[in-house]
Amino acid sequence: MEPERSFALLFEAPLSPESNTSIMPFHESAQGITVEDGHMLRAELANVEGEFVEAEFDLNDCIGNNNGAFEWGGGGFANSAEDISFELEGDDGVPILRAKLYNVEGETVDADINLAERLQNNDGAFSFDGHHEEEQQEEEAEPEEEE
């Protein structure tokens, strides 16, 4: 009988409050990482005490579909996708989301995105590094010149 294959990454050293590493790429301090229903990221994430706590994050809140390509800062990608899959790839267990995304012509395009690029573990909770969203909010907050 073949052993069951595990996609979990184990966090080996407990974090201490003094280590100042409470925010890190989520997959480096997680176990049991899964994507359910095509868009719900779930895992047990280590907090600063080194305890694993259950966490979930809706990928539809930060990933969109831009003409058949995943786009950070968008939303609702799963509404225009099929064959969504998730795997931890390579020796480092990089979290890759793959799907066939519809483009404007209605054709499907193979797409993938590295979730570690922008998703982090913030003391046992998922967080999105939305620096592009912050820049957009700053631009919107700037007063317009009157003519």
N, C-alpha and C positions, 0 to 999 in steps of 0.2 A: 504494500500500500504506500502510495506516495505521500510524503508529509504535506500538510496544508501550507500553502504559500501565504506569507504575511506581508502586507504592504505598510506595516506600522514602523515608524521610526521611534526609537527609544531615546529619551533624554537621559544621559548618563550621570551628569553632575548636578546636584541641586543648586539652584540659584540662591544667592544671598542678597539681602537688601543692599549690602555694601558693594556688591559687584557692579551695580549700575547697568545691568544688562536685562532689565525687565522688558525691553522692547527688542524683538529679534525676528528674523524670518520665521514664520510660524512652523514650518516643517522641521526646523532644527531642534524644536523642543516639544514635539507632539508624538502621540501614538494613536493608532486606530484611525487614521485619516481616511475619510470616505466622502464621496459626493452622492447625495441621494436626490431623487426626482429631477436629476439633470442640473440642479442649481443650488442645492443646500449643502454647503461644506460643513462637515462635522468632524470633530476630533476631540481627544483629551489633550489639553494644553497644560504645560507646566507653569505654575505661578512662581513668584519670587521665593516662596518657601520650599520649592521643589515638589510640591504636590500637583498631581494631575487632576484637572477639573474639566467637566464636559463643556464644550463650547460649540456654537453653530453660527453660520454666517450665510446670508442669502447672496450668492454671487450675482443674481439679477440686479442687486442694488449698486453694483460698481462696474459691471462688464456689459458692454453693448455689442451690437452687430453693425459694423460700418461696411455695407456693401459686400458682405461675405468674409469680413475679417473681424476678429475680436478687437474690441476697443476699450481700454481702461477709461473710467470716468463716464461711461455710458450707462445703459441700463436695459434690462429685459432681453438679453441675448437669447435666452431659452425659448422665447416666444417665436423665434424665427430660426430654430435649429432642429436638427435631428441627429440621431446616432451619437448622442453626447456620451463621452467616456472620460475616465480619470485614471491616471496611473502615476506612481512614483517611479521615475526613470533614472537610470544610470547608477553609478556607485554612490552618489550623494543623495539619491532618492528625491530628485527634483520633481515637485508636484505639477504635472502637466494636464491641462484640460483640453480635450479634443472634441470637435463636432463638425458636422456638415452645416454650414451657415448659408442661408439664402441671400443671394445678391439682388440687385434691383431688377434684373431680368427674370427672377424667379428660379434661377439655377442654383444648385448647391455647390459650395466651395469648401474643400477640406481646410480646416483652420485649427490652430493650437495656440495656447497661451500658457506661459509659466506663471503660476499663481504666486510664487515666491517673489516675483518682481515687485509686487505692491501690497501683499497681505502679510501682516505681522502678528506675532503673539505679544500682546501687551498685558503682562501679568495674568495670564490664564484666559484672556479673551481675544478674539479675533479683532484686528483693526485694519483699516484700509488706509494706505499711505496716499491720500488724495491730494497731493501737492498741486496737481493741475486744477483740481476743483477750487482750492484755496486761491490760486492765481485768478481764476475766473470770477470768484466772489469779490476779490479786491477790485478787479476791473469794473464790475457792476456797481460797486460802492462808490467809485469815483464820480463826482458830480460832472454833469455834462455842461459844456460852455454854452451860454445863451448867445444868440446872434443878434 
